[in-house]
Amino acid sequence: MAFADDDFCTPNRVSKLKKLFEHIMVEEGFLLDDEVPLERKLLVSLSVARSAAGTRCQIQDGKIKSVEKCRAFLNSDTMLERLIFNVLTVPTIQLSGDGGLLSPIQASAEDSLYDIINAVAKDPPFTAQDFISTALTDGTRVGEDYLGYKDRPEVTEHLEKIFERQMSSVASHTGGAAVQGKETNHAEPIAIEAAFPPCVVLLNGFPGVGKYCISRELETIIPRETRLIDNHILIDPVEAIHPGRTPQHYQLRKTIRNAAFDAIKNLQSRNVTVLMTSCLSSSDADIEAFSEHLDIARCRKVPFILVNVLCAAENNLTRLQSLERVRGQKSKLTDPTVLQEIREKAKLLDPVYSILDVQDVRFHYLEIDSTTKTAAEAADAVARFVTALTAHKAPNRAGQQDLSLFWRVVSVLSQLNQWLVRRL
């Protein structure tokens, strides 16, 4: 589900998004769930989301109404509100867009859920376990026949956190008094130091957007051994031998890159996070180079995170000509004319449109707009994204963690909103 400003959610854009979604699902071999029409649930305006967050349409005469499995109800605004409400109150991973726009809406939905559970609970006020149990079942109905929540560890953990936040809010409004004489154990935010897994992180972007600075900041956050392979570590020796972008230059660069990547693949320690930077476009040559980066994660059997670092053109030009960059020892681009030409002619590698072979790799994709962010802020956003992936694993039917295809679909679909913003 993608959320956007009201004036963005036009019928034409919804239609195009539906076609793209259907194409991706068919290509990946997934069945389409069209009980609720796709055109109603794929792209939701923020005003509709706000309305759904405050809904009490689930309650009738003090009880939770069942979902009617008829076309009229499944097409109704009530059904859409219930669906949006569930999306706002279950664990999700946001891989793109401005989370600040949706956070207050999610908070409003949590308030509503607390009120709904309080209204139907047998003996309110209640404990966290009472809250979870009432959200999952009335003793007879469960899942879609009830409130729509499934009895899964990640769901129950999220419901417990909602309850704890609500209790914390109640306590703050009563001068810190305990509720029913019981202390609440408030959920702590994800500890990045503990949750950041061994992986390969590729920061990709135009020259001067801040890739190297962000990767240096990431090094200070990651609690384990790291290898920072800035692209100039590979480029500068080649530039010294074959200046300019000649065939000899590219051939030597490939030779050095292959040797370096083979060495990384064969690192003895399995507890290493590899940080890399590059400027890869959607050209065939760059897609091939990207595949070489991806193969490191494939060989080391760790997740691969592609982070496209974006930056407004004006800010990009300013950073490109900073004294630190101009006076640095690396052969970095500092010519604004060349940068403008690159930005006009090249398009960053985009997993939505580029055909990437991510078979047998836990592939994830994130976009970071660094225009108004410091390197530390951008690094923190990347780190929280990676730790969130660790916290939201989805077991397969056998109970194992086989996430390659799952995360490929999640990653691609999460970019649909970004795709709409950029291209429609």
NUFIDO-531406 format. One line per 8 residues: number of its first residue (from 1); their letters; for each residue x negated, y, z of C-alpha. Coordinates in nm, 2 decimals. Last residue first. Layout:
REM residues N
NUM> a> X Y Z ~ ...
//
This chain:
REM residues 424
424> lrrvlwqn> -0.41 1.01 -1.34 ~ -0.78 0.94 -1.32 ~ -0.94 1.04 -0.99 ~ -0.65 1.04 -0.75 ~ -0.50 0.73 -0.90 ~ -0.83 0.54 -0.88 ~ -0.88 0.64 -0.52 ~ -0.53 0.50 -0.44
416> lqslvsvv> -0.61 0.18 -0.62 ~ -0.94 0.15 -0.43 ~ -0.79 -0.06 -0.16 ~ -0.68 -0.31 -0.42 ~ -1.04 -0.38 -0.53 ~ -1.18 -0.43 -0.18 ~ -0.89 -0.64 -0.06 ~ -0.91 -0.86 -0.37
408> rwflsldq> -1.29 -0.90 -0.34 ~ -1.25 -0.96 0.03 ~ -1.02 -1.25 -0.01 ~ -1.22 -1.40 -0.30 ~ -1.54 -1.41 -0.09 ~ -1.38 -1.46 0.25 ~ -1.43 -1.83 0.34 ~ -1.44 -1.80 0.72
400> qgarnpak> -1.31 -2.15 0.83 ~ -0.98 -2.23 0.99 ~ -0.89 -2.49 0.72 ~ -0.62 -2.27 0.59 ~ -0.86 -1.98 0.54 ~ -0.96 -1.75 0.82 ~ -0.92 -1.37 0.78 ~ -1.20 -1.16 0.94
392> hatlatvf> -1.10 -0.82 1.08 ~ -1.37 -0.73 1.33 ~ -1.66 -0.79 1.09 ~ -1.50 -0.57 0.83 ~ -1.44 -0.30 1.09 ~ -1.81 -0.32 1.18 ~ -1.90 -0.24 0.81 ~ -1.66 0.05 0.79
384> ravadaae> -1.78 0.19 1.12 ~ -2.14 0.18 1.00 ~ -2.05 0.36 0.68 ~ -1.86 0.63 0.86 ~ -2.15 0.67 1.11 ~ -2.39 0.71 0.82 ~ -2.18 0.98 0.67 ~ -2.17 1.17 1.00
376> aatkttsd> -2.54 1.13 1.05 ~ -2.61 1.25 0.70 ~ -2.40 1.56 0.77 ~ -2.06 1.57 0.61 ~ -1.89 1.85 0.41 ~ -1.98 1.73 0.06 ~ -2.07 1.37 0.16 ~ -1.76 1.21 0.02
368> ielyhfrv> -1.80 0.85 0.11 ~ -1.65 0.57 -0.11 ~ -1.65 0.21 0.01 ~ -1.67 -0.13 -0.16 ~ -1.69 -0.48 -0.02 ~ -1.83 -0.80 -0.17 ~ -1.85 -1.13 0.03 ~ -2.05 -1.30 -0.25
360> dqvdlisy> -1.99 -1.64 -0.41 ~ -1.86 -1.48 -0.74 ~ -1.92 -1.10 -0.74 ~ -1.98 -1.08 -1.12 ~ -1.89 -0.73 -1.19 ~ -1.67 -0.61 -1.48 ~ -1.66 -0.24 -1.43 ~ -1.33 -0.07 -1.40
352> vpdllkak> -1.23 -0.11 -1.04 ~ -1.58 -0.19 -0.92 ~ -1.69 0.16 -1.03 ~ -2.05 0.23 -1.13 ~ -2.09 0.61 -1.13 ~ -1.99 0.78 -1.45 ~ -2.26 0.94 -1.66 ~ -2.24 1.22 -1.92
344> erieqlvt> -2.13 1.53 -1.72 ~ -2.30 1.44 -1.39 ~ -2.62 1.34 -1.57 ~ -2.63 1.66 -1.77 ~ -2.57 1.87 -1.46 ~ -2.85 1.69 -1.29 ~ -3.09 1.76 -1.58 ~ -3.01 2.13 -1.57
336> pdtlkskq> -3.05 2.14 -1.19 ~ -3.41 2.01 -1.22 ~ -3.52 1.87 -0.88 ~ -3.53 1.50 -0.96 ~ -3.73 1.30 -0.71 ~ -4.09 1.19 -0.77 ~ -4.15 1.14 -0.40 ~ -4.40 1.35 -0.20
328> grvrelsq> -4.15 1.61 -0.09 ~ -4.19 1.98 -0.15 ~ -3.89 2.01 -0.38 ~ -3.68 1.78 -0.16 ~ -3.76 1.95 0.17 ~ -3.73 2.29 0.00 ~ -3.37 2.21 -0.12 ~ -3.32 2.22 -0.49
320> lrtlnnea> -3.12 1.90 -0.52 ~ -2.92 1.99 -0.21 ~ -2.79 2.31 -0.37 ~ -2.70 2.13 -0.70 ~ -2.51 1.86 -0.51 ~ -2.32 2.13 -0.31 ~ -2.21 2.29 -0.63 ~ -2.12 1.96 -0.79
312> aclvnvli> -1.91 1.83 -0.50 ~ -2.06 1.52 -0.35 ~ -1.99 1.14 -0.37 ~ -2.18 0.85 -0.22 ~ -2.06 0.52 -0.37 ~ -2.11 0.26 -0.10 ~ -2.15 -0.10 -0.22 ~ -2.14 -0.34 0.07
304> fpvkrcra> -2.28 -0.70 0.02 ~ -2.20 -0.96 0.29 ~ -2.47 -1.22 0.37 ~ -2.56 -1.55 0.21 ~ -2.93 -1.46 0.16 ~ -2.92 -1.57 -0.20 ~ -2.58 -1.40 -0.28 ~ -2.68 -1.09 -0.09
296> idlhesfa> -3.00 -1.05 -0.30 ~ -2.80 -1.14 -0.61 ~ -2.59 -0.83 -0.56 ~ -2.90 -0.61 -0.62 ~ -2.98 -0.80 -0.94 ~ -2.62 -0.77 -1.05 ~ -2.65 -0.39 -1.00 ~ -2.94 -0.39 -1.25
288> eidadsss> -2.72 -0.56 -1.50 ~ -2.44 -0.32 -1.44 ~ -2.70 -0.04 -1.49 ~ -2.79 -0.17 -1.83 ~ -2.43 -0.22 -1.94 ~ -2.35 0.14 -1.84 ~ -2.11 0.20 -1.55 ~ -2.37 0.41 -1.37
280> lcstmlvt> -2.62 0.32 -1.10 ~ -2.82 0.58 -0.90 ~ -2.99 0.38 -0.63 ~ -3.04 0.33 -0.26 ~ -3.10 0.02 -0.05 ~ -3.05 -0.09 0.31 ~ -3.12 -0.45 0.39 ~ -3.00 -0.58 0.73
272> vnrsqlnk> -3.22 -0.86 0.87 ~ -3.11 -1.14 1.10 ~ -3.19 -1.42 0.86 ~ -3.56 -1.38 0.92 ~ -3.78 -1.56 0.67 ~ -3.75 -1.30 0.40 ~ -3.72 -1.49 0.07 ~ -3.45 -1.28 -0.09
264> iadfaanr> -3.64 -0.96 0.00 ~ -3.96 -1.10 -0.18 ~ -3.76 -1.19 -0.49 ~ -3.62 -0.83 -0.49 ~ -3.96 -0.68 -0.48 ~ -4.10 -0.90 -0.76 ~ -3.79 -0.83 -0.98 ~ -3.80 -0.46 -0.91
256> itkrlqyh> -4.17 -0.44 -1.01 ~ -4.10 -0.62 -1.34 ~ -3.79 -0.41 -1.41 ~ -3.98 -0.09 -1.35 ~ -4.26 -0.21 -1.58 ~ -4.01 -0.27 -1.86 ~ -3.83 0.06 -1.79 ~ -4.15 0.27 -1.81
248> qptrgphi> -4.28 0.08 -2.12 ~ -3.95 0.16 -2.30 ~ -4.01 0.53 -2.21 ~ -3.83 0.73 -1.94 ~ -4.11 0.96 -1.85 ~ -4.44 0.89 -1.69 ~ -4.58 0.54 -1.74 ~ -4.84 0.47 -1.47
240> aevpdili> -4.75 0.72 -1.20 ~ -4.38 0.70 -1.29 ~ -4.40 0.32 -1.24 ~ -4.55 0.36 -0.89 ~ -4.28 0.62 -0.81 ~ -3.98 0.41 -0.93 ~ -3.99 0.11 -0.69 ~ -4.04 0.30 -0.36
232> hndilrte> -3.82 0.57 -0.53 ~ -3.52 0.34 -0.51 ~ -3.53 0.35 -0.13 ~ -3.57 -0.01 0.00 ~ -3.50 0.03 0.37 ~ -3.56 -0.31 0.54 ~ -3.39 -0.35 0.88 ~ -3.44 -0.55 1.20
224> rpiitele> -3.15 -0.53 1.43 ~ -2.94 -0.28 1.62 ~ -2.83 -0.07 1.32 ~ -2.77 0.29 1.43 ~ -3.12 0.44 1.38 ~ -3.16 0.27 1.04 ~ -2.82 0.42 0.93 ~ -2.96 0.77 0.98
216> rsicykgv> -3.24 0.68 0.74 ~ -2.99 0.54 0.49 ~ -2.79 0.86 0.51 ~ -3.10 1.07 0.44 ~ -3.19 0.85 0.14 ~ -2.84 0.87 -0.01 ~ -2.80 1.24 0.04 ~ -2.62 1.36 -0.28
208> gpfgnllv> -2.94 1.48 -0.44 ~ -2.96 1.24 -0.74 ~ -2.62 1.09 -0.82 ~ -2.49 0.81 -0.61 ~ -2.52 0.46 -0.48 ~ -2.59 0.35 -0.13 ~ -2.64 -0.03 -0.14 ~ -2.59 -0.21 0.19
200> vcppfaae> -2.70 -0.57 0.21 ~ -2.59 -0.76 0.52 ~ -2.68 -0.88 0.87 ~ -2.37 -0.79 1.08 ~ -2.29 -0.47 1.26 ~ -2.07 -0.58 1.55 ~ -2.29 -0.53 1.86 ~ -2.46 -0.20 1.79
192> iaipeahn> -2.14 -0.07 1.63 ~ -1.95 -0.12 1.95 ~ -1.58 -0.11 1.83 ~ -1.39 0.13 2.04 ~ -1.30 0.03 2.40 ~ -0.95 -0.11 2.48 ~ -0.81 0.03 2.80 ~ -0.76 -0.23 3.08
184> tekgqvaa> -0.45 -0.11 3.25 ~ -0.42 -0.09 3.63 ~ -0.10 -0.21 3.79 ~ 0.12 -0.02 4.04 ~ 0.42 -0.03 3.81 ~ 0.23 0.21 3.58 ~ -0.07 0.37 3.76 ~ -0.07 0.74 3.82
176> ggthsavs> -0.31 0.95 3.61 ~ -0.13 1.28 3.65 ~ 0.19 1.14 3.52 ~ 0.15 1.26 3.16 ~ -0.20 1.10 3.14 ~ -0.07 0.78 3.28 ~ 0.20 0.76 3.02 ~ -0.05 0.82 2.74
168> smqrefik> -0.28 0.55 2.88 ~ 0.01 0.31 2.90 ~ 0.09 0.38 2.53 ~ -0.28 0.33 2.44 ~ -0.28 0.00 2.62 ~ 0.04 -0.12 2.45 ~ -0.11 -0.03 2.11 ~ -0.43 -0.21 2.20
160> elhetvep> -0.22 -0.52 2.29 ~ -0.04 -0.50 1.96 ~ -0.38 -0.50 1.78 ~ -0.50 -0.80 1.97 ~ -0.18 -0.98 1.89 ~ -0.22 -0.91 1.52 ~ -0.58 -1.01 1.50 ~ -0.51 -1.33 1.69
152> rdkyglyd> -0.22 -1.43 1.47 ~ 0.15 -1.47 1.58 ~ 0.30 -1.28 1.28 ~ 0.48 -0.95 1.31 ~ 0.79 -0.90 1.09 ~ 1.03 -0.76 1.35 ~ 1.27 -1.06 1.34 ~ 1.36 -1.28 1.05
144> egvrtgdt> 1.04 -1.18 0.87 ~ 0.83 -1.32 1.16 ~ 1.02 -1.49 1.44 ~ 1.37 -1.55 1.55 ~ 1.48 -1.77 1.84 ~ 1.31 -1.65 2.16 ~ 1.34 -1.29 2.07 ~ 1.01 -1.31 1.89
136> latsifdq> 0.67 -1.14 1.80 ~ 0.72 -0.79 1.94 ~ 0.89 -0.92 2.26 ~ 0.59 -1.16 2.32 ~ 0.34 -0.88 2.26 ~ 0.51 -0.64 2.50 ~ 0.56 -0.90 2.77 ~ 0.19 -0.99 2.74
128> atfppdka> 0.09 -0.63 2.78 ~ 0.31 -0.61 3.09 ~ 0.67 -0.48 3.12 ~ 0.89 -0.19 3.22 ~ 1.14 -0.33 3.12 ~ 1.31 -0.65 3.20 ~ 1.48 -0.81 2.90 ~ 1.29 -0.61 2.63
120> vaniidyl> 1.51 -0.47 2.36 ~ 1.48 -0.10 2.42 ~ 1.12 -0.11 2.55 ~ 1.02 -0.29 2.23 ~ 1.18 -0.02 2.02 ~ 1.03 0.26 2.23 ~ 0.68 0.11 2.21 ~ 0.73 0.06 1.83
112> sdeasaqi> 0.83 0.42 1.79 ~ 0.52 0.55 1.98 ~ 0.31 0.32 1.76 ~ 0.47 0.46 1.45 ~ 0.39 0.82 1.56 ~ 0.02 0.71 1.61 ~ 0.02 0.57 1.26 ~ 0.15 0.90 1.13
104> psllggdg> -0.11 1.09 1.32 ~ -0.38 0.86 1.17 ~ -0.26 0.88 0.81 ~ -0.40 1.22 0.71 ~ -0.72 1.19 0.91 ~ -0.80 0.86 0.74 ~ -0.89 1.06 0.43 ~ -0.92 0.82 0.13
96> slqitpvt> -1.09 0.49 0.09 ~ -1.16 0.16 0.25 ~ -0.89 0.16 0.52 ~ -0.88 -0.17 0.69 ~ -0.55 -0.27 0.85 ~ -0.44 -0.41 1.18 ~ -0.06 -0.39 1.21 ~ 0.15 -0.08 1.31
88> lvnfilre> 0.15 0.14 1.00 ~ 0.20 -0.16 0.76 ~ 0.49 -0.27 0.98 ~ 0.66 0.07 0.96 ~ 0.61 0.08 0.58 ~ 0.80 -0.25 0.55 ~ 1.08 -0.14 0.78 ~ 1.12 0.18 0.60
80> lmtdsnlf> 1.13 0.00 0.26 ~ 1.40 -0.23 0.40 ~ 1.61 0.06 0.52 ~ 1.56 0.24 0.19 ~ 1.73 -0.05 0.02 ~ 1.60 -0.27 -0.26 ~ 1.56 -0.57 -0.03 ~ 1.91 -0.50 0.11
72> arckevsk> 2.08 -0.50 -0.23 ~ 1.89 -0.80 -0.35 ~ 1.99 -1.02 -0.06 ~ 1.77 -1.18 0.20 ~ 1.90 -0.97 0.49 ~ 1.63 -0.88 0.73 ~ 1.75 -0.95 1.08 ~ 1.86 -0.67 1.31
64> ikgdqiqc> 1.67 -0.64 1.64 ~ 1.91 -0.60 1.93 ~ 2.04 -0.32 2.15 ~ 2.35 -0.27 1.94 ~ 2.15 -0.24 1.62 ~ 1.78 -0.18 1.62 ~ 1.54 -0.22 1.33 ~ 1.65 0.12 1.19
56> rtgaasra> 1.47 0.30 1.47 ~ 1.25 0.50 1.24 ~ 0.99 0.75 1.34 ~ 0.71 0.60 1.14 ~ 0.94 0.55 0.85 ~ 1.01 0.92 0.82 ~ 0.64 1.00 0.84 ~ 0.57 0.74 0.57
48> vslsvllk> 0.83 0.89 0.35 ~ 0.67 1.23 0.39 ~ 0.33 1.08 0.32 ~ 0.45 0.95 -0.01 ~ 0.43 0.58 -0.07 ~ 0.26 0.40 -0.37 ~ 0.28 0.02 -0.39 ~ 0.61 -0.03 -0.20
40> relpvedd> 0.89 0.09 -0.43 ~ 0.74 0.01 -0.77 ~ 0.65 -0.33 -0.64 ~ 1.01 -0.42 -0.59 ~ 1.07 -0.58 -0.24 ~ 1.11 -0.95 -0.30 ~ 0.82 -0.90 -0.55 ~ 0.55 -1.10 -0.38
32> llfgeevm> 0.31 -1.16 -0.67 ~ 0.12 -1.49 -0.67 ~ -0.26 -1.46 -0.68 ~ -0.47 -1.60 -0.97 ~ -0.74 -1.33 -0.96 ~ -0.66 -1.21 -1.31 ~ -0.29 -1.22 -1.23 ~ -0.33 -1.01 -0.92
24> iheflkkl> -0.55 -0.75 -1.10 ~ -0.31 -0.71 -1.39 ~ -0.01 -0.68 -1.16 ~ -0.19 -0.40 -0.96 ~ -0.29 -0.21 -1.28 ~ 0.07 -0.23 -1.42 ~ 0.22 -0.12 -1.08 ~ -0.03 0.17 -1.06
16> ksvrnptc> 0.07 0.29 -1.41 ~ 0.44 0.28 -1.32 ~ 0.38 0.46 -0.99 ~ 0.19 0.73 -1.17 ~ 0.47 0.79 -1.42 ~ 0.73 0.79 -1.15 ~ 0.55 1.07 -0.97 ~ 0.39 1.02 -0.63
8> fdddafam> 0.13 1.31 -0.64 ~ 0.37 1.58 -0.54 ~ 0.45 1.39 -0.22 ~ 0.09 1.36 -0.11 ~ -0.05 1.00 -0.11 ~ -0.03 0.67 0.06 ~ -0.14 0.34 -0.10 ~ 0.00 0.00 0.00
//
